[in-house]
Amino acid sequence: MKFELPALPYPVNALEPAMSARTIEFHWGKHEAAYINNLNSLIAGTPLENDTLEEIVRKAEGPVYNNAAQAWNHIFFFFQLAPNGQKSPSGALAKAIDDTYGSFDAFKEAFVKAGATLFGSGWVWLSARDDGSLEISQGSNALNPLKTGATPLLTADVWEHAYYLDYQNRRPDFLAGLWNLVDWRVIEKRYEDTL
C-alpha cells in the first residue's frame, strides 16, 4: 500500500493565531510529507508494504517504525484540531477525566506539564487502557502508545518543528495554546470507541 499525505480538513490559516499557516505549511506540508515518503521507500518490496499504517506502527522497529509512527502521530495530531471545535469534553470522557484528574483544569495542567518536561523531542499523550482508565504519558522521539498496548485519545507534538516558528523556545505556551484548537468531539469519539 502506498501512503499519501491526506488533505487537512481545514485551510492552512484556519488555526491562527494559535498555530500559523507558516507552521502548518512546514510541519504538515514538509515534515509529515517526508515521513510518508520515507516510509513508502522503506516498506517497498517488504512484507509490510500491504499493511495499514497502524499495523506497521504496532509491528515495526528501527527506521520503519520511526517513519510510520511519525506519519501516524502527525495525522492523529492534526485531525484532532479544528478552528471552531468543541472546547471541553462531555459525557463519559468528561467523567473519566474528572475521576482521574479531579477536574478538566487539573487534567490540562498535568498534560501541559508532561509535554513541557519531556526532555528532547517527542509527544505527550492522553490514552485509555483496556479497563477504560486514562493515563497521560510522554513518548520520546516517535514513541506511540499503540506500541505499549494503550489506545491514544489525544496528543501534542513537542518536537521543535511543531512550535518554533510561532513560539520559539516557549513550549509551555504552545501547549497551552492548543486548548483553543482541540476539538473534544473527536477525542470523545475516540474514547467512546474504546468502551
Backbone as CSV, one residue per row, in Angstrom:
resi,resn,N_x,N_y,N_z,CA_x,CA_y,CA_z,C_x,C_y,C_z
1,MET,0.848,-1.174,0.000,0.000,0.000,0.000,0.889,1.231,0.000
2,LYS,0.640,2.129,-0.911,1.401,3.369,-0.941,0.628,4.421,-0.162
3,PHE,1.288,5.011,0.816,0.638,6.019,1.648,0.764,7.392,0.998
4,GLU,-0.239,8.215,1.200,-0.247,9.568,0.666,-0.560,10.550,1.783
5,LEU,-0.097,11.774,1.605,-0.378,12.831,2.569,-1.856,13.194,2.472
6,PRO,-2.627,12.976,3.551,-4.050,13.328,3.475,-4.245,14.841,3.425
7,ALA,-5.345,15.260,2.841,-5.700,16.684,2.859,-6.231,17.033,4.239
8,LEU,-5.772,18.144,4.794,-6.269,18.585,6.093,-7.739,18.997,5.966
9,PRO,-8.520,18.842,7.040,-9.940,19.184,6.977,-10.224,20.674,7.194
10,TYR,-9.200,21.506,7.089,-9.345,22.959,7.269,-8.239,23.636,6.476
11,PRO,-8.411,24.909,6.102,-7.357,25.643,5.390,-6.132,25.837,6.293
12,VAL,-4.967,26.044,5.684,-3.729,26.151,6.469,-3.724,27.343,7.413
13,ASN,-4.541,28.350,7.156,-4.575,29.513,8.049,-5.703,29.445,9.068
14,ALA,-6.449,28.344,9.111,-7.648,28.245,9.945,-7.356,28.196,11.434
15,LEU,-6.141,27.831,11.835,-5.836,27.666,13.252,-5.120,28.869,13.845
16,GLU,-4.979,29.929,13.049,-4.328,31.131,13.558,-5.221,31.797,14.602
17,PRO,-4.666,32.458,15.614,-3.242,32.730,15.826,-2.501,31.640,16.611
18,ALA,-3.215,30.651,17.155,-2.533,29.646,17.974,-1.519,28.838,17.171
19,MET,-1.809,28.608,15.886,-0.872,27.903,15.002,-0.940,28.582,13.636
20,SER,0.179,29.119,13.203,0.201,29.908,11.975,0.162,29.036,10.725
21,ALA,-0.271,29.654,9.635,-0.242,28.976,8.341,1.177,28.551,7.993
22,ARG,2.155,29.378,8.319,3.554,29.042,8.022,3.982,27.774,8.766
23,THR,3.586,27.659,10.038,3.906,26.442,10.787,3.259,25.235,10.137
24,ILE,1.989,25.336,9.775,1.311,24.186,9.163,1.947,23.836,7.826
25,GLU,2.310,24.838,7.048,2.949,24.559,5.756,4.243,23.780,5.935
26,PHE,5.038,24.129,6.940,6.278,23.389,7.190,6.011,22.066,7.888
27,HIS,5.216,22.124,8.954,5.016,20.951,9.794,4.284,19.846,9.041
28,TRP,3.173,20.193,8.408,2.384,19.207,7.674,2.934,19.014,6.262
29,GLY,3.117,20.113,5.567,3.475,20.034,4.162,4.882,19.538,3.883
30,LYS,5.787,19.714,4.837,7.168,19.256,4.628,7.540,18.100,5.553
31,HIS,7.403,18.286,6.874,7.805,17.221,7.805,6.949,15.966,7.630
32,GLU,5.622,16.131,7.682,4.761,14.958,7.551,4.905,14.323,6.177
33,ALA,4.998,15.135,5.143,5.185,14.584,3.799,6.471,13.772,3.720
34,ALA,7.529,14.224,4.380,8.799,13.495,4.362,8.672,12.147,5.072
35,TYR,7.970,12.104,6.222,7.789,10.819,6.917,7.044,9.829,6.025
36,ILE,6.016,10.292,5.339,5.234,9.402,4.477,6.076,8.931,3.293
37,ASN,6.811,9.838,2.674,7.659,9.445,1.542,8.751,8.476,1.974
38,ASN,9.384,8.745,3.114,10.413,7.836,3.632,9.834,6.463,3.918
39,LEU,8.655,6.437,4.541,8.018,5.155,4.856,7.731,4.370,3.585
40,ASN,7.189,5.015,2.572,6.903,4.315,1.315,8.166,3.683,0.740
41,SER,9.279,4.395,0.806,10.547,3.845,0.300,11.017,2.667,1.139
42,LEU,10.861,2.780,2.464,11.359,1.736,3.369,10.561,0.435,3.293
43,ILE,9.253,0.523,3.011,8.440,-0.702,3.024,8.255,-1.314,1.641
44,ALA,8.672,-0.633,0.603,8.504,-1.169,-0.748,9.207,-2.520,-0.865
45,GLY,8.460,-3.518,-1.320,9.027,-4.848,-1.514,9.218,-5.655,-0.246
46,THR,8.689,-5.177,0.887,8.808,-5.910,2.157,7.449,-6.488,2.539
47,PRO,7.425,-7.392,3.531,6.129,-7.925,3.982,5.192,-6.864,4.562
48,LEU,5.699,-5.687,4.891,4.872,-4.635,5.474,4.169,-3.769,4.422
49,GLU,4.509,-3.935,3.146,4.028,-2.972,2.151,2.522,-2.989,1.946
50,ASN,1.825,-4.035,2.379,0.367,-4.069,2.240,-0.362,-3.861,3.558
51,ASP,0.379,-3.581,4.636,-0.231,-3.360,5.942,-0.767,-1.935,6.053
52,THR,-1.705,-1.740,6.980,-2.169,-0.400,7.287,-1.077,0.318,8.076
53,LEU,-1.209,1.613,8.161,-0.245,2.400,8.921,-0.231,1.972,10.383
54,GLU,-1.395,1.754,10.967,-1.465,1.320,12.364,-0.804,-0.046,12.552
55,GLU,-1.016,-0.965,11.629,-0.378,-2.281,11.725,1.144,-2.151,11.678
56,ILE,1.648,-1.278,10.824,3.097,-1.075,10.735,3.625,-0.504,12.043
57,VAL,2.919,0.472,12.615,3.352,1.059,13.892,3.437,-0.015,14.967
58,ARG,2.463,-0.902,15.011,2.454,-1.958,16.043,3.574,-2.984,15.839
59,LYS,3.950,-3.259,14.584,4.896,-4.342,14.280,6.348,-3.910,14.110
60,ALA,6.557,-2.754,13.538,7.883,-2.390,13.036,8.842,-1.948,14.136
61,GLU,10.101,-1.917,13.772,11.185,-1.420,14.627,12.075,-0.520,13.772
62,GLY,12.996,0.165,14.417,14.021,0.940,13.719,13.452,2.023,12.816
63,PRO,14.125,2.285,11.684,13.701,3.369,10.797,12.279,3.221,10.262
64,VAL,11.844,1.985,10.021,10.466,1.802,9.542,9.493,2.261,10.624
65,TYR,9.727,1.834,11.861,8.874,2.278,12.966,8.908,3.795,13.107
66,ASN,10.095,4.375,13.108,10.213,5.818,13.313,9.390,6.596,12.285
67,ASN,9.496,6.234,11.017,8.762,6.952,9.977,7.271,6.638,10.003
68,ALA,6.905,5.377,10.253,5.484,5.013,10.336,4.825,5.689,11.530
69,ALA,5.480,5.646,12.673,4.902,6.246,13.877,4.793,7.758,13.728
70,GLN,5.824,8.387,13.171,5.739,9.831,12.982,4.622,10.191,11.992
71,ALA,4.474,9.408,10.939,3.382,9.654,9.991,2.035,9.507,10.691
72,TRP,1.861,8.417,11.447,0.600,8.164,12.163,0.352,9.246,13.212
73,ASN,1.378,9.565,13.999,1.241,10.554,15.070,0.790,11.905,14.526
74,HIS,1.387,12.326,13.412,1.045,13.625,12.850,-0.388,13.646,12.315
75,ILE,-0.819,12.599,11.661,-2.207,12.531,11.199,-3.149,12.604,12.401
76,PHE,-2.850,11.823,13.422,-3.654,11.795,14.641,-3.718,13.191,15.268
77,PHE,-2.578,13.873,15.325,-2.488,15.200,15.919,-3.291,16.230,15.120
78,PHE,-3.025,16.346,13.841,-3.660,17.399,13.045,-5.159,17.183,12.854
79,PHE,-5.613,15.931,12.870,-7.024,15.661,12.668,-7.838,15.738,13.956
80,GLN,-7.189,16.073,15.086,-7.923,16.323,16.323,-8.131,17.827,16.546
81,LEU,-7.607,18.640,15.642,-7.681,20.085,15.758,-8.773,20.641,14.848
82,ALA,-9.354,21.762,15.264,-10.367,22.425,14.440,-10.430,23.889,14.853
83,PRO,-10.727,24.772,13.912,-10.795,26.187,14.260,-11.953,26.523,15.193
84,ASN,-13.050,25.782,15.109,-14.229,26.055,15.937,-14.760,24.781,16.567
85,GLY,-13.862,23.999,17.131,-14.259,22.725,17.713,-14.872,22.879,19.095
86,GLN,-15.340,21.768,19.616,-15.883,21.717,20.984,-14.730,21.932,21.957
87,LYS,-14.864,22.880,22.866,-13.737,23.341,23.690,-13.504,22.539,24.964
88,SER,-14.411,21.643,25.312,-14.201,20.822,26.514,-14.926,19.490,26.333
89,PRO,-14.494,18.477,27.075,-15.130,17.166,26.945,-16.490,17.149,27.634
90,SER,-17.310,16.186,27.244,-18.600,15.972,27.887,-18.808,14.466,28.022
91,GLY,-19.902,14.097,28.618,-20.270,12.698,28.704,-19.280,11.830,29.451
92,ALA,-19.105,10.604,28.945,-18.263,9.615,29.627,-16.816,10.068,29.738
93,LEU,-16.316,10.763,28.725,-14.923,11.223,28.777,-14.754,12.294,29.844
94,ALA,-15.681,13.227,29.928,-15.591,14.254,30.968,-15.594,13.619,32.347
95,LYS,-16.439,12.622,32.545,-16.494,11.925,33.839,-15.181,11.210,34.120
96,ALA,-14.624,10.536,33.105,-13.356,9.813,33.296,-12.224,10.785,33.626
97,ILE,-12.206,11.944,32.973,-11.175,12.948,33.266,-11.337,13.464,34.693
98,ASP,-12.572,13.779,35.093,-12.813,14.251,36.462,-12.439,13.186,37.488
99,ASP,-12.802,11.928,37.209,-12.486,10.843,38.140,-10.983,10.643,38.279
100,THR,-10.250,10.805,37.183,-8.813,10.538,37.187,-7.992,11.722,37.674
101,TYR,-8.364,12.932,37.230,-7.517,14.110,37.487,-8.152,15.132,38.431
102,GLY,-9.420,14.926,38.798,-10.087,15.833,39.720,-10.912,16.893,39.024
103,SER,-10.444,17.376,37.880,-11.178,18.376,37.095,-10.541,18.482,35.723
104,PHE,-11.252,19.112,34.799,-10.711,19.334,33.465,-9.505,20.268,33.530
105,ASP,-9.574,21.295,34.356,-8.437,22.213,34.500,-7.209,21.496,35.052
106,ALA,-7.408,20.596,36.022,-6.275,19.846,36.580,-5.688,18.911,35.527
107,PHE,-6.546,18.304,34.707,-6.057,17.475,33.608,-5.203,18.307,32.655
108,LYS,-5.704,19.467,32.226,-4.952,20.310,31.288,-3.595,20.690,31.879
109,GLU,-3.578,21.015,33.150,-2.318,21.375,33.807,-1.343,20.199,33.788
110,ALA,-1.829,18.993,34.087,-0.968,17.803,34.090,-0.472,17.476,32.689
111,PHE,-1.326,17.640,31.688,-0.957,17.348,30.308,0.121,18.320,29.828
112,VAL,-0.086,19.616,30.083,0.907,20.625,29.690,2.230,20.374,30.415
113,LYS,2.171,20.032,31.688,3.402,19.761,32.444,4.152,18.574,31.833
114,ALA,3.426,17.517,31.473,4.073,16.346,30.868,4.747,16.716,29.549
115,GLY,4.090,17.547,28.753,4.678,17.964,27.485,5.850,18.903,27.666
116,ALA,5.725,19.809,28.626,6.780,20.802,28.854,8.033,20.185,29.455
117,THR,7.881,19.105,30.204,9.032,18.499,30.897,9.638,17.311,30.151
118,LEU,9.072,16.939,29.004,9.681,15.861,28.220,11.036,16.331,27.720
119,PHE,12.082,15.618,28.078,13.422,16.006,27.653,13.594,15.684,26.180
120,GLY,14.075,16.649,25.419,14.296,16.435,23.991,12.994,16.500,23.223
121,SER,12.898,15.713,22.168,11.752,15.754,21.264,10.850,14.558,21.480
122,GLY,9.580,14.737,21.161,8.643,13.626,21.280,7.208,14.086,21.319
123,TRP,6.413,13.341,22.065,4.963,13.513,22.096,4.467,13.349,23.526
124,VAL,3.376,14.036,23.853,2.657,13.788,25.097,1.280,13.263,24.698
125,TRP,0.795,12.276,25.457,-0.410,11.542,25.079,-1.397,11.469,26.230
126,LEU,-2.684,11.500,25.907,-3.741,11.012,26.783,-4.230,9.740,26.126
127,SER,-4.205,8.650,26.896,-4.597,7.355,26.347,-5.566,6.660,27.287
128,ALA,-6.281,5.682,26.726,-7.153,4.815,27.517,-6.526,3.441,27.593
129,ARG,-6.572,2.871,28.788,-6.131,1.486,28.970,-7.312,0.562,28.672
130,ASP,-7.060,-0.739,28.647,-8.117,-1.703,28.335,-9.296,-1.622,29.294
131,ASP,-9.049,-1.225,30.534,-10.127,-1.130,31.522,-10.869,0.208,31.466
132,GLY,-10.533,1.065,30.486,-11.190,2.360,30.333,-10.551,3.481,31.129
133,SER,-9.569,3.150,31.955,-8.895,4.194,32.727,-8.025,5.049,31.813
134,LEU,-7.762,6.259,32.259,-6.985,7.206,31.465,-5.583,7.351,32.024
135,GLU,-4.637,7.689,31.125,-3.275,7.973,31.562,-2.650,9.001,30.640
136,ILE,-1.845,9.867,31.230,-1.015,10.799,30.468,0.378,10.189,30.418
137,SER,0.978,10.175,29.230,2.328,9.617,29.109,3.160,10.480,28.173
138,GLN,4.462,10.378,28.355,5.419,11.027,27.479,5.988,9.968,26.545
139,GLY,6.231,10.360,25.304,6.842,9.446,24.342,8.006,10.130,23.652
140,SER,9.211,9.682,23.946,10.379,10.259,23.289,10.379,9.906,21.811
141,ASN,10.898,10.819,21.018,11.030,10.638,19.570,9.678,10.294,18.953
142,ALA,9.498,9.088,18.419,8.244,8.721,17.760,7.365,7.824,18.624
143,LEU,7.759,7.557,19.873,7.049,6.570,20.691,5.564,6.874,20.772
144,ASN,4.789,5.844,20.539,3.346,5.936,20.429,2.723,4.908,21.364
145,PRO,1.634,5.224,22.078,1.005,4.257,22.982,0.517,2.983,22.309
146,LEU,0.320,2.994,20.994,-0.050,1.751,20.313,0.995,0.670,20.566
147,LYS,2.229,1.088,20.756,3.334,0.159,20.975,3.298,-0.437,22.377
148,THR,2.615,0.249,23.308,2.595,-0.219,24.702,1.244,-0.786,25.107
149,GLY,0.330,-0.923,24.157,-0.956,-1.548,24.438,-2.060,-0.599,24.871
150,ALA,-1.821,0.692,24.878,-2.863,1.660,25.213,-3.501,2.185,23.933
151,THR,-4.638,2.836,24.076,-5.331,3.429,22.933,-5.199,4.945,23.002
152,PRO,-4.477,5.556,22.080,-4.316,7.011,22.094,-5.652,7.726,21.894
153,LEU,-5.834,8.810,22.656,-7.037,9.633,22.529,-6.705,11.054,22.081
154,LEU,-5.613,11.598,22.600,-5.221,12.989,22.377,-3.710,13.046,22.401
155,THR,-3.122,13.880,21.555,-1.676,14.024,21.587,-1.268,15.462,21.305
156,ALA,-0.056,15.778,21.724,0.580,17.045,21.361,2.003,16.733,20.931
157,ASP,2.372,17.289,19.808,3.712,17.139,19.248,4.624,18.143,19.949
158,VAL,5.669,17.662,20.600,6.607,18.582,21.250,7.998,18.518,20.629
159,TRP,8.060,18.132,19.348,9.266,18.355,18.564,9.322,19.855,18.263
160,GLU,10.499,20.407,18.173,10.615,21.852,17.954,9.934,22.321,16.676
161,HIS,9.908,21.473,15.648,9.287,21.925,14.401,7.791,22.198,14.573
162,ALA,7.179,21.675,15.639,5.753,21.888,15.878,5.444,23.301,16.359
163,TYR,6.422,23.951,16.978,6.105,25.226,17.622,7.136,26.325,17.440
164,TYR,8.307,26.030,16.892,9.387,27.012,16.955,9.112,28.273,16.140
165,LEU,8.472,28.154,15.001,8.189,29.344,14.188,7.249,30.308,14.906
166,ASP,6.303,29.770,15.672,5.317,30.607,16.350,5.700,30.959,17.784
167,TYR,6.396,30.063,18.465,6.629,30.236,19.905,8.109,30.230,20.290
168,GLN,9.006,30.081,19.331,10.434,29.929,19.596,10.637,28.815,20.633
169,ASN,11.263,29.107,21.772,11.552,28.048,22.747,10.487,27.949,23.841
170,ARG,9.330,28.558,23.644,8.295,28.592,24.678,7.321,27.422,24.498
171,ARG,7.811,26.224,24.714,6.983,25.027,24.560,5.731,25.069,25.434
172,PRO,5.808,25.477,26.719,4.584,25.517,27.527,3.511,26.438,26.940
173,ASP,3.907,27.550,26.324,2.932,28.452,25.713,2.257,27.787,24.516
174,PHE,3.036,27.062,23.725,2.467,26.305,22.605,1.440,25.294,23.108
175,LEU,1.807,24.558,24.151,0.897,23.542,24.685,-0.378,24.176,25.236
176,ALA,-0.247,25.283,25.941,-1.426,25.968,26.475,-2.312,26.482,25.347
177,GLY,-1.707,26.934,24.251,-2.472,27.425,23.110,-3.254,26.347,22.385
178,LEU,-2.811,25.099,22.507,-3.516,24.011,21.830,-4.939,23.823,22.348
179,TRP,-5.195,24.213,23.599,-6.564,24.037,24.128,-7.575,24.859,23.331
180,ASN,-7.111,25.885,22.619,-8.006,26.657,21.760,-8.308,25.943,20.451
181,LEU,-7.569,24.869,20.160,-7.685,24.187,18.874,-8.229,22.766,18.959
182,VAL,-8.069,22.108,20.104,-8.516,20.721,20.226,-10.033,20.672,20.099
183,ASP,-10.517,19.780,19.243,-11.949,19.552,19.095,-12.308,18.326,19.932
184,TRP,-12.916,18.569,21.085,-13.200,17.475,22.015,-14.239,16.503,21.492
185,ARG,-14.983,16.850,20.433,-15.874,15.857,19.811,-15.044,14.700,19.254
186,VAL,-13.893,15.030,18.665,-13.011,13.994,18.109,-12.473,13.107,19.226
187,ILE,-12.036,13.719,20.323,-11.457,12.956,21.435,-12.536,12.096,22.086
188,GLU,-13.736,12.631,22.239,-14.846,11.849,22.816,-15.151,10.628,21.965
189,LYS,-15.161,10.807,20.639,-15.428,9.668,19.744,-14.361,8.604,19.893
190,ARG,-13.111,9.034,19.984,-12.019,8.063,20.173,-12.204,7.306,21.478
191,TYR,-12.623,8.011,22.543,-12.828,7.349,23.831,-14.018,6.406,23.768
192,GLU,-15.120,6.864,23.186,-16.304,6.008,23.073,-15.986,4.713,22.327
193,ASP,-15.115,4.779,21.339,-14.745,3.587,20.577,-13.989,2.568,21.421
194,THR,-13.449,2.993,22.577,-12.724,2.056,23.449,-13.640,1.349,24.441
195,LEU,-14.855,1.864,24.611,-15.754,1.332,25.652,-16.528,0.116,25.176
